[in-house]
Amino acid sequence: MDRWAAADYTQTVLVGADYSGLTDYISTETYHQHNPEAADGLDGFGAAAAKWAEQGRNLVYNKVHKVVAEGEFVLLQSEGEFGVPVAYYDLFRVPDGKIVEHWDVITAVPAELPHGNGLF
């Protein structure tokens, strides 16, 4: 269930840009954010997203490439834009079907890779 809650959140809210059901996925009681630009809680996430949009760095998720789960942790690798084309790596802790903690790495997609394996 935890794996599917995080994957469905990413597909519905981030890729689909449908924020109407945000609280169906993220706990309204506990949401710890480990991105240094965002405060804890849904309000912290909203404020950070608004600030990024003002800077021309909208969170755009185009495609989820991988979902890996172990226990209550779910890692998603996605492709999108954050001012430039990027790879998103989002790690969620999802006990009891609700996201309560989030870590992320956002890295620019290089124009060329030193190998033929692709980034995704």
Phi and psi restraints in degrees (value plus and minus 20) as a CYANA .aco file:
   2 ASP   PHI     -82.1   -42.1
   2 ASP   PSI     -63.5   -23.5
   3 ARG   PHI     -78.5   -38.5
   3 ARG   PSI     -65.0   -25.0
   4 TRP   PHI     -93.0   -53.0
   4 TRP   PSI     -51.2   -11.2
   5 ALA   PHI     -83.6   -43.6
   5 ALA   PSI     -66.1   -26.1
   6 ALA   PHI     -89.4   -49.4
   6 ALA   PSI     -60.7   -20.7
   7 ALA   PHI     -86.6   -46.6
   7 ALA   PSI     -62.1   -22.1
   8 ASP   PHI     -85.7   -45.7
   8 ASP   PSI     -59.9   -19.9
   9 TYR   PHI     -78.2   -38.2
   9 TYR   PSI     -68.2   -28.2
  10 THR   PHI     -83.6   -43.6
  10 THR   PSI     -63.6   -23.6
  11 GLN   PHI     -89.2   -49.2
  11 GLN   PSI     -65.2   -25.2
  12 THR   PHI     -96.7   -56.7
  12 THR   PSI     -72.2   -32.2
  13 VAL   PHI    -103.5   -63.5
  13 VAL   PSI     -69.7   -29.7
  14 LEU   PHI    -102.2   -62.2
  14 LEU   PSI     -72.4   -32.4
  15 VAL   PHI     -91.7   -51.7
  15 VAL   PSI     -65.9   -25.9
  16 GLY   PHI    -100.6   -60.6
  16 GLY   PSI     -29.0    11.0
  17 ALA   PHI      33.2    73.2
  17 ALA   PSI      17.1    57.1
  18 ASP   PHI    -127.8   -87.8
  18 ASP   PSI      75.8   115.8
  19 TYR   PHI    -109.0   -69.0
  19 TYR   PSI     -18.2    21.8
  20 SER   PHI     -83.6   -43.6
  20 SER   PSI     -50.1   -10.1
  21 GLY   PHI    -126.8   -86.8
  21 GLY   PSI       5.5    45.5
  22 LEU   PHI     -71.3   -31.3
  22 LEU   PSI     -62.8   -22.8
  23 THR   PHI     -95.6   -55.6
  23 THR   PSI     -26.7    13.3
  24 ASP   PHI     -92.8   -52.8
  24 ASP   PSI     -41.9    -1.9
  25 TYR   PHI    -130.8   -90.8
  25 TYR   PSI     -57.1   -17.1
  26 ILE   PHI    -127.0   -87.0
  26 ILE   PSI     114.5   154.5
  27 SER   PHI     -82.2   -42.2
  27 SER   PSI     113.7   153.7
  28 THR   PHI    -105.0   -65.0
  28 THR   PSI     -31.6     8.4
  29 GLU   PHI    -113.0   -73.0
  29 GLU   PSI     -61.9   -21.9
  30 THR   PHI    -158.6  -118.6
  30 THR   PSI      97.8   137.8
  31 TYR   PHI    -165.0  -125.0
  31 TYR   PSI      79.1   119.1
  32 HIS   PHI    -111.0   -71.0
  32 HIS   PSI     107.6   147.6
  33 GLN   PHI    -130.6   -90.6
  33 GLN   PSI     110.2   150.2
  34 HIS   PHI    -128.3   -88.3
  34 HIS   PSI     -12.8    27.2
  35 ASN   PHI     -95.9   -55.9
  35 ASN   PSI     106.9   146.9
  36 PRO   PHI     -86.3   -46.3
  36 PRO   PSI     -30.7     9.3
  37 GLU   PHI    -120.2   -80.2
  37 GLU   PSI     -19.0    21.0
  38 ALA   PHI    -148.0  -108.0
  38 ALA   PSI     118.7   158.7
  39 ALA   PHI    -104.1   -64.1
  39 ALA   PSI     144.3   184.3
  40 ASP   PHI     -83.9   -43.9
  40 ASP   PSI     140.3   180.3
  41 GLY   PHI      63.4   103.4
  41 GLY   PSI     143.8   183.8
  42 LEU   PHI     -84.0   -44.0
  42 LEU   PSI     -54.9   -14.9
  43 ASP   PHI     -84.1   -44.1
  43 ASP   PSI     -58.2   -18.2
  44 GLY   PHI     -84.0   -44.0
  44 GLY   PSI     -62.3   -22.3
  45 PHE   PHI     -83.9   -43.9
  45 PHE   PSI     -64.9   -24.9
  46 GLY   PHI     -81.9   -41.9
  46 GLY   PSI     -62.7   -22.7
  47 ALA   PHI     -84.7   -44.7
  47 ALA   PSI     -61.3   -21.3
  48 ALA   PHI     -85.6   -45.6
  48 ALA   PSI     -63.5   -23.5
  49 ALA   PHI     -82.4   -42.4
  49 ALA   PSI     -59.4   -19.4
  50 ALA   PHI     -85.4   -45.4
  50 ALA   PSI     -62.5   -22.5
  51 LYS   PHI     -82.9   -42.9
  51 LYS   PSI     -64.3   -24.3
  52 TRP   PHI     -82.5   -42.5
  52 TRP   PSI     -61.0   -21.0
  53 ALA   PHI     -82.2   -42.2
  53 ALA   PSI     -60.5   -20.5
  54 GLU   PHI     -81.7   -41.7
  54 GLU   PSI     -49.8    -9.8
  55 GLN   PHI    -108.1   -68.1
  55 GLN   PSI     -16.6    23.4
  56 GLY   PHI      59.3    99.3
  56 GLY   PSI      -1.8    38.2
  57 ARG   PHI    -135.0   -95.0
  57 ARG   PSI      46.8    86.8
  58 ASN   PHI     -88.2   -48.2
  58 ASN   PSI     120.7   160.7
  59 LEU   PHI     -96.4   -56.4
  59 LEU   PSI      84.0   124.0
  60 VAL   PHI    -138.0   -98.0
  60 VAL   PSI      99.5   139.5
  61 TYR   PHI    -127.3   -87.3
  61 TYR   PSI     103.5   143.5
  62 ASN   PHI    -119.0   -79.0
  62 ASN   PSI     -56.4   -16.4
  63 LYS   PHI    -178.4  -138.4
  63 LYS   PSI     117.6   157.6
  64 VAL   PHI    -110.6   -70.6
  64 VAL   PSI     105.6   145.6
  65 HIS   PHI    -119.3   -79.3
  65 HIS   PSI     -59.0   -19.0
  66 LYS   PHI    -162.1  -122.1
  66 LYS   PSI     125.7   165.7
  67 VAL   PHI    -150.7  -110.7
  67 VAL   PSI     102.9   142.9
  68 VAL   PHI    -147.3  -107.3
  68 VAL   PSI     109.5   149.5
  69 ALA   PHI    -149.1  -109.1
  69 ALA   PSI     124.3   164.3
  70 GLU   PHI    -167.5  -127.5
  70 GLU   PSI      94.2   134.2
  71 GLY   PHI      41.8    81.8
  71 GLY   PSI    -148.7  -108.7
  72 GLU   PHI    -114.9   -74.9
  72 GLU   PSI      -8.0    32.0
  73 PHE   PHI    -125.9   -85.9
  73 PHE   PSI     116.7   156.7
  74 VAL   PHI    -152.7  -112.7
  74 VAL   PSI     106.2   146.2
  75 LEU   PHI    -130.7   -90.7
  75 LEU   PSI     109.2   149.2
  76 LEU   PHI    -140.0  -100.0
  76 LEU   PSI     115.9   155.9
  77 GLN   PHI    -129.9   -89.9
  77 GLN   PSI     102.1   142.1
  78 SER   PHI    -152.5  -112.5
  78 SER   PSI     142.0   182.0
  79 GLU   PHI    -135.3   -95.3
  79 GLU   PSI     119.3   159.3
  80 GLY   PHI    -192.2  -152.2
  80 GLY   PSI    -171.8  -131.8
  81 GLU   PHI    -156.4  -116.4
  81 GLU   PSI     123.6   163.6
  82 PHE   PHI    -165.4  -125.4
  82 PHE   PSI      41.7    81.7
  83 GLY   PHI      68.9   108.9
  83 GLY   PSI     -53.4   -13.4
  84 VAL   PHI    -160.9  -120.9
  84 VAL   PSI     143.9   183.9
  85 PRO   PHI     -80.7   -40.7
  85 PRO   PSI     113.0   153.0
  86 VAL   PHI    -157.6  -117.6
  86 VAL   PSI     143.8   183.8
  87 ALA   PHI    -128.2   -88.2
  87 ALA   PSI     110.2   150.2
  88 TYR   PHI    -123.9   -83.9
  88 TYR   PSI     115.0   155.0
  89 TYR   PHI    -142.3  -102.3
  89 TYR   PSI      88.7   128.7
  90 ASP   PHI    -132.3   -92.3
  90 ASP   PSI     106.0   146.0
  91 LEU   PHI    -131.4   -91.4
  91 LEU   PSI     103.2   143.2
  92 PHE   PHI    -136.3   -96.3
  92 PHE   PSI     124.7   164.7
  93 ARG   PHI    -125.2   -85.2
  93 ARG   PSI     102.7   142.7
  94 VAL   PHI    -150.1  -110.1
  94 VAL   PSI      55.8    95.8
  95 PRO   PHI    -101.4   -61.4
  95 PRO   PSI     120.6   160.6
  96 ASP   PHI      38.5    78.5
  96 ASP   PSI      12.1    52.1
  97 GLY   PHI      60.8   100.8
  97 GLY   PSI     -18.1    21.9
  98 LYS   PHI    -144.3  -104.3
  98 LYS   PSI     118.0   158.0
  99 ILE   PHI     -93.1   -53.1
  99 ILE   PSI     105.2   145.2
 100 VAL   PHI    -139.5   -99.5
 100 VAL   PSI     -29.0    11.0
 101 GLU   PHI    -174.5  -134.5
 101 GLU   PSI     125.8   165.8
 102 HIS   PHI    -165.1  -125.1
 102 HIS   PSI     112.1   152.1
 103 TRP   PHI    -142.4  -102.4
 103 TRP   PSI     130.3   170.3
 104 ASP   PHI    -169.6  -129.6
 104 ASP   PSI     136.1   176.1
 105 VAL   PHI    -150.6  -110.6
 105 VAL   PSI     110.6   150.6
 106 ILE   PHI    -141.9  -101.9
 106 ILE   PSI      99.0   139.0
 107 THR   PHI    -148.3  -108.3
 107 THR   PSI     117.7   157.7
 108 ALA   PHI     -83.9   -43.9
 108 ALA   PSI     122.6   162.6
 109 VAL   PHI     -99.6   -59.6
 109 VAL   PSI     100.2   140.2
 110 PRO   PHI     -89.8   -49.8
 110 PRO   PSI     129.7   169.7
 111 ALA   PHI     -84.2   -44.2
 111 ALA   PSI     -55.3   -15.3
 112 GLU   PHI    -155.9  -115.9
 112 GLU   PSI     126.9   166.9
 113 LEU   PHI    -130.0   -90.0
 113 LEU   PSI     131.0   171.0
 114 PRO   PHI    -100.2   -60.2
 114 PRO   PSI      -9.1    30.9
 115 HIS   PHI    -168.8  -128.8
 115 HIS   PSI     153.3   193.3
 116 GLY   PHI    -122.6   -82.6
 116 GLY   PSI      -1.9    38.1
 117 ASN   PHI    -102.9   -62.9
 117 ASN   PSI     -34.8     5.2
 118 GLY   PHI      59.1    99.1
 118 GLY   PSI     140.7   180.7
 119 LEU   PHI    -103.9   -63.9
 119 LEU   PSI     -50.3   -10.3
